Amino acid sequence: CVSLFSSNHVKEKQQFRRHRRRHSCSPHYHQAMDPLTIYGQRPQPEETPEFLSAKFAELEDELSKIPAEKKVGWISATEKCPALVAESHRLMFLRCEVFNAKEAAARICNYWDKRIELFGKVLAFKPLHVGGTEGALHENSENTKEDADRVRFTWKGLYLGFMRPTMTHDTGGRAIVFADPSAFKGYNHTSDERYGVARSTWYVLHNILEGNDTVQKLGVVVIAYPHHAKISYVDRKLMKMNMESITGCIPVRMGSFHICHPPWFFGNIIFPLIKVIMPDRMKKRIRVHSGSQEKVLDSLEKFGLERSVLPSDIGGDVILDTDGWLQECKKKGL
């Protein structure tokens, strides 16, 4: 780890400062920006019945062109859980790729390979729900020891609270997700815990996406608050796993990553890691907000992120209750 960054320490720090200046909020530049287009995302087309029918056919055609050995997970899903891969499931991938059928086909194959890798060959083919007896994350006495451990560590990851939905949206309609790396205070960097947090990330994003046409079309913004995090909390393998899932597997459109109150080591360690694991298109959507609490809140507001939709952790009005949210999901079978 030291050798990776020490030789380029000054250079990386300078690059981070340039990136922060470039992508911090300017009081003039963003004032008149349209909240729907502020991050440069491609607009969604009108979804007429004729259009959707044609795109579903295109998707099937593109899937048929992919060699069988590169879509093993997808083939297994169509055989073992056909109800989970119905049109509503496929539509999420088409919307994520703005109806580019070739890209949607590639993502859906990556998705099922990764889902099986993370959840195993039984849980992967169940709904990603914490509630209901058929939910993958239901604590089922019939689970094998391996699956019981998967469920247990996923729940541990959820209660860790690294990534949480705020149940609010920006003025453009994107869902807001709050990420707090200081939650890793009790994290031990074991493989079981790493995979548990990765699966919890999948659950949070699926919980936001499923059944929500607006979020499927417009996507999400992540509010990251690493202010109280420490260097010892950084898990490069987990960062890579989550980034691969978000940018190439899960059918979620990422509007932006807003990093609020970054700690001193962010430019030296985290930013170089981000440069390695994040696609170029996403690097351009990082926004860094530093300064006093009021200054950061004013900066976020220029991106359609008003105090009323932001977590109280950064000075907003929304009080996050992880336990309450999870119990509600259990009751609703989500």
C-alpha positions as CSV (number, residue, x, y, z in Angstrom):
1,C,0.0,0.0,0.0
2,V,2.8,2.4,0.9
3,S,4.7,1.7,-2.3
4,L,1.6,2.2,-4.4
5,F,1.2,5.8,-3.4
6,S,4.5,7.1,-1.9
7,S,6.3,7.6,-5.2
8,N,3.5,9.7,-6.6
9,H,2.4,11.3,-3.3
10,V,2.8,14.9,-4.4
11,K,1.5,14.3,-7.9
12,E,-1.7,12.6,-6.6
13,K,-2.3,15.3,-4.1
14,Q,-2.0,18.0,-6.8
15,Q,-4.4,16.0,-9.1
16,F,-6.9,15.8,-6.3
17,R,-6.7,19.5,-5.6
18,R,-7.2,20.2,-9.3
19,H,-10.2,17.8,-9.4
20,R,-11.7,19.4,-6.3
21,R,-11.4,22.9,-7.8
22,R,-12.8,21.7,-11.1
23,H,-15.7,19.8,-9.6
24,S,-16.5,21.8,-6.5
25,C,-19.6,23.9,-6.9
26,S,-19.2,27.3,-8.4
27,P,-21.7,29.9,-7.3
28,H,-22.3,30.9,-10.9
29,Y,-21.8,27.9,-13.1
30,H,-24.5,25.6,-11.7
31,Q,-27.1,28.2,-10.8
32,A,-29.1,27.9,-14.0
33,M,-28.4,24.2,-14.6
34,D,-31.4,22.0,-15.4
35,P,-31.7,19.4,-12.5
36,L,-32.5,16.7,-15.1
37,T,-29.3,17.3,-17.2
38,I,-26.9,18.7,-14.6
39,Y,-24.6,15.6,-14.6
40,G,-24.6,15.1,-18.4
41,Q,-26.7,12.0,-18.3
42,R,-28.4,10.9,-21.6
43,P,-32.1,11.6,-21.6
44,Q,-34.6,8.8,-21.6
45,P,-36.8,8.3,-24.7
46,E,-40.6,8.1,-24.6
47,E,-41.6,4.6,-23.8
48,T,-44.5,3.9,-26.1
49,P,-45.8,0.3,-26.4
50,E,-44.3,0.0,-29.9
51,F,-41.0,1.3,-28.8
52,L,-40.8,-1.1,-25.8
53,S,-41.8,-4.1,-27.9
54,A,-39.0,-3.3,-30.5
55,K,-36.4,-2.8,-27.7
56,F,-37.3,-6.1,-26.0
57,A,-36.9,-7.8,-29.3
58,E,-33.5,-6.1,-29.8
59,L,-32.4,-7.2,-26.3
60,E,-33.3,-10.8,-27.0
61,D,-31.4,-10.6,-30.3
62,E,-28.3,-9.2,-28.5
63,L,-28.5,-11.8,-25.8
64,S,-28.6,-14.6,-28.4
65,K,-25.4,-13.3,-29.9
66,I,-23.4,-13.6,-26.7
67,P,-21.6,-17.0,-26.5
68,A,-23.1,-19.4,-24.0
69,E,-19.9,-19.5,-21.9
70,K,-20.2,-15.8,-21.4
71,K,-23.8,-15.9,-20.2
72,V,-23.8,-18.9,-17.8
73,G,-25.4,-16.9,-15.0
74,W,-28.1,-15.5,-17.3
75,I,-29.0,-18.9,-18.7
76,S,-29.2,-20.4,-15.2
77,A,-31.5,-17.6,-14.1
78,T,-33.9,-18.1,-17.1
79,E,-34.1,-21.8,-16.1
80,K,-34.2,-21.6,-12.3
81,C,-36.2,-18.3,-11.7
82,P,-38.0,-17.3,-14.8
83,A,-40.4,-15.1,-12.8
84,L,-37.4,-13.0,-11.6
85,V,-36.2,-12.3,-15.2
86,A,-39.5,-11.3,-16.7
87,E,-40.0,-8.1,-18.7
88,S,-39.9,-5.8,-15.6
89,H,-36.5,-7.2,-14.8
90,R,-35.2,-6.7,-18.4
91,L,-36.7,-3.3,-18.6
92,M,-34.5,-2.1,-15.7
93,F,-31.4,-3.0,-17.7
94,L,-32.7,-1.3,-20.9
95,R,-33.5,1.9,-18.9
96,C,-30.1,1.8,-17.2
97,E,-28.4,1.7,-20.7
98,V,-30.9,4.2,-22.2
99,F,-32.2,1.5,-24.4
100,N,-28.9,0.5,-26.0
101,A,-29.8,-3.2,-26.3
102,K,-26.2,-4.3,-26.8
103,E,-25.0,-2.6,-23.6
104,A,-28.1,-3.8,-21.7
105,A,-27.4,-7.4,-22.8
106,A,-23.8,-7.2,-21.6
107,R,-24.8,-5.7,-18.3
108,I,-27.5,-8.3,-17.6
109,C,-25.0,-11.2,-18.2
110,N,-22.5,-9.5,-15.9
111,Y,-25.2,-9.0,-13.4
112,W,-26.2,-12.6,-13.1
113,D,-22.6,-13.9,-13.0
114,K,-21.9,-11.4,-10.1
115,R,-25.2,-12.2,-8.3
116,I,-24.3,-15.9,-8.2
117,E,-20.8,-15.1,-7.1
118,L,-22.0,-13.0,-4.2
119,F,-25.1,-14.9,-3.1
120,G,-24.3,-18.5,-4.1
121,K,-26.2,-21.0,-6.3
122,V,-29.3,-21.0,-4.2
123,L,-29.9,-17.6,-2.7
124,A,-29.0,-15.9,-6.0
125,F,-32.2,-17.2,-7.6
126,K,-34.5,-15.9,-4.9
127,P,-35.9,-12.4,-4.7
128,L,-33.4,-10.0,-3.0
129,H,-35.7,-9.3,-0.1
130,V,-35.3,-9.4,3.7
131,G,-39.0,-10.1,4.2
132,G,-41.1,-13.0,3.1
133,T,-40.2,-16.7,3.5
134,E,-39.0,-16.8,-0.1
135,G,-36.6,-13.8,0.3
136,A,-32.9,-14.5,-0.3
137,L,-32.1,-12.7,3.0
138,H,-34.8,-14.3,5.1
139,E,-33.2,-16.2,8.0
140,N,-34.5,-19.6,6.8
141,S,-33.8,-22.6,9.0
142,E,-33.6,-24.8,5.8
143,N,-30.5,-22.8,4.6
144,T,-27.2,-24.7,4.3
145,K,-24.5,-23.5,6.7
146,E,-22.9,-21.6,3.8
147,D,-26.1,-19.8,2.9
148,A,-26.9,-19.2,6.6
149,D,-23.5,-17.5,6.9
150,R,-24.2,-15.5,3.7
151,V,-27.5,-14.2,5.2
152,R,-25.9,-13.5,8.6
153,F,-23.0,-11.5,7.2
154,T,-25.4,-9.6,4.9
155,W,-27.5,-8.6,7.8
156,K,-24.3,-7.5,9.6
157,G,-23.4,-5.4,6.6
158,L,-26.9,-3.8,6.6
159,Y,-26.8,-3.0,10.3
160,L,-23.2,-1.6,9.8
161,G,-25.0,1.2,7.9
162,F,-22.3,2.1,5.4
163,M,-24.9,2.6,2.6
164,R,-28.4,3.7,3.4
165,P,-31.4,5.0,1.4
166,T,-32.7,8.3,2.5
167,M,-36.1,7.7,0.9
168,T,-35.8,11.2,-0.6
169,H,-35.0,12.6,-4.0
170,D,-33.2,15.5,-5.6
171,T,-35.2,18.1,-7.6
172,G,-34.5,16.1,-10.7
173,G,-36.2,13.0,-9.3
174,R,-33.1,10.9,-8.5
175,A,-33.1,8.8,-5.4
176,I,-30.5,9.9,-2.7
177,V,-28.3,7.3,-1.1
178,F,-26.1,8.1,1.9
179,A,-22.7,6.5,2.3
180,D,-20.8,6.9,5.6
181,P,-17.4,5.2,5.7
182,S,-17.1,5.9,9.4
183,A,-19.5,3.0,9.8
184,F,-16.5,0.7,9.2
185,K,-15.3,1.4,12.8
186,G,-16.4,-2.1,13.7
187,Y,-15.4,-3.8,10.5
188,N,-12.6,-6.4,10.5
189,H,-11.7,-6.7,6.8
190,T,-12.4,-10.4,6.7
191,S,-13.6,-12.0,3.5
192,D,-17.0,-12.9,5.1
193,E,-17.5,-9.3,6.2
194,R,-16.4,-7.9,2.9
195,Y,-18.8,-10.0,1.0
196,G,-21.5,-9.2,3.5
197,V,-21.2,-5.5,2.9
198,A,-21.1,-6.0,-0.9
199,R,-24.3,-8.0,-0.7
200,S,-25.9,-5.3,1.6
201,T,-25.0,-2.7,-1.1
202,W,-26.9,-4.9,-3.7
203,Y,-29.9,-5.1,-1.3
204,V,-30.0,-1.3,-0.8
205,L,-29.9,-0.5,-4.5
206,H,-32.4,-3.2,-5.4
207,N,-34.7,-1.9,-2.7
208,I,-34.6,1.5,-4.3
209,L,-34.9,0.3,-7.9
210,E,-37.5,-2.4,-7.9
211,G,-41.0,-1.1,-8.8
212,N,-39.8,2.5,-9.0
213,D,-40.0,3.6,-12.7
214,T,-38.7,7.1,-11.9
215,V,-35.5,5.9,-10.2
216,Q,-34.9,3.3,-12.9
217,K,-35.1,6.0,-15.5
218,L,-33.3,8.8,-13.8
219,G,-31.0,7.0,-11.4
220,V,-29.5,7.9,-8.0
221,V,-27.0,10.3,-6.4
222,V,-24.7,9.2,-3.6
223,I,-23.9,11.5,-0.8
224,A,-20.7,10.3,0.7
225,Y,-19.6,11.6,4.2
226,P,-16.1,10.3,5.0
227,H,-15.4,13.1,7.5
228,H,-15.0,10.8,10.5
229,A,-13.5,7.9,8.6
230,K,-9.9,6.7,9.3
231,I,-7.3,5.3,7.1
232,S,-7.6,1.9,8.8
233,Y,-11.2,1.7,7.6
234,V,-10.2,1.7,3.9
235,D,-10.8,-1.7,2.2
236,R,-9.5,-1.5,-1.4
237,K,-11.0,-4.9,-2.3
238,L,-14.4,-3.9,-1.1
239,M,-14.2,-0.6,-2.9
240,K,-13.4,-2.5,-6.1
241,M,-16.2,-5.0,-5.6
242,N,-18.8,-2.3,-5.0
243,M,-17.6,-0.2,-7.9
244,E,-17.7,-3.1,-10.3
245,S,-21.2,-3.9,-9.2
246,I,-22.5,-0.4,-9.4
247,T,-20.9,0.6,-12.8
248,G,-21.2,-2.7,-14.6
249,C,-23.7,-5.1,-13.1
250,I,-26.6,-3.6,-11.1
251,P,-29.1,-1.8,-13.4
252,V,-28.7,1.6,-11.7
253,R,-27.9,4.9,-13.4
254,M,-25.4,6.9,-11.3
255,G,-26.0,10.6,-11.5
256,S,-23.1,11.7,-9.2
257,F,-21.0,11.0,-6.2
258,H,-21.0,14.0,-3.9
259,I,-18.2,13.8,-1.4
260,C,-18.8,16.0,1.6
261,H,-16.2,17.1,4.1
262,P,-13.4,14.8,2.9
263,P,-10.7,14.0,5.5
264,W,-7.1,14.9,5.1
265,F,-6.0,11.6,3.6
266,F,-8.7,11.5,0.9
267,G,-6.4,13.2,-1.7
268,N,-3.5,10.9,-0.9
269,I,-5.2,7.5,-0.7
270,I,-8.8,7.4,-1.7
271,F,-8.6,9.6,-4.8
272,P,-5.8,7.5,-6.4
273,L,-7.9,4.4,-5.7
274,I,-10.9,5.9,-7.3
275,K,-8.9,6.8,-10.4
276,V,-8.0,3.1,-10.8
277,I,-11.3,1.5,-10.2
278,M,-13.8,4.0,-11.5
279,P,-14.7,4.3,-15.2
280,D,-13.8,7.6,-16.8
281,R,-17.5,8.6,-17.3
282,M,-18.0,8.3,-13.6
283,K,-14.8,10.1,-12.6
284,K,-16.3,13.2,-14.3
285,R,-19.3,13.0,-12.0
286,I,-17.5,13.3,-8.7
287,R,-18.2,16.5,-6.8
288,V,-16.3,17.5,-3.8
289,H,-17.7,19.8,-1.1
290,S,-15.5,21.2,1.6
291,G,-15.7,24.0,4.2
292,S,-18.2,24.8,6.9
293,Q,-21.5,22.9,7.2
294,E,-23.4,25.8,5.8
295,K,-21.0,26.2,2.9
296,V,-21.4,22.5,2.0
297,L,-25.2,22.6,2.3
298,D,-25.3,25.7,0.0
299,S,-23.0,23.9,-2.4
300,L,-25.3,20.8,-2.5
301,E,-28.4,22.9,-3.0
302,K,-27.0,24.1,-6.3
303,F,-27.3,20.5,-7.5
304,G,-30.9,20.2,-6.5
305,L,-30.0,18.7,-3.1
306,E,-31.9,20.8,-0.6
307,R,-31.5,20.6,3.2
308,S,-35.0,19.0,3.5
309,V,-33.9,15.9,1.6
310,L,-30.4,15.5,3.1
311,P,-29.4,13.4,6.2
312,S,-29.1,15.1,9.6
313,D,-25.5,13.7,9.6
314,I,-24.4,16.5,7.3
315,G,-26.9,19.1,8.6
316,G,-30.0,18.1,6.7
317,D,-33.5,17.5,8.0
318,V,-33.7,13.7,7.3
319,I,-33.1,11.4,10.3
320,L,-31.9,8.0,9.1
321,D,-33.2,5.0,11.1
322,T,-31.6,1.9,9.7
323,D,-33.3,-0.5,12.1
324,G,-36.7,1.0,11.5
325,W,-36.2,0.9,7.7
326,L,-35.2,-2.8,7.8
327,Q,-38.1,-3.8,10.1
328,E,-40.5,-2.0,7.7
329,C,-39.0,-3.8,4.7
330,K,-39.4,-7.1,6.6
331,K,-43.1,-6.3,7.3
332,K,-43.7,-5.5,3.7
333,G,-41.9,-8.5,2.4
334,L,-39.3,-6.3,0.5
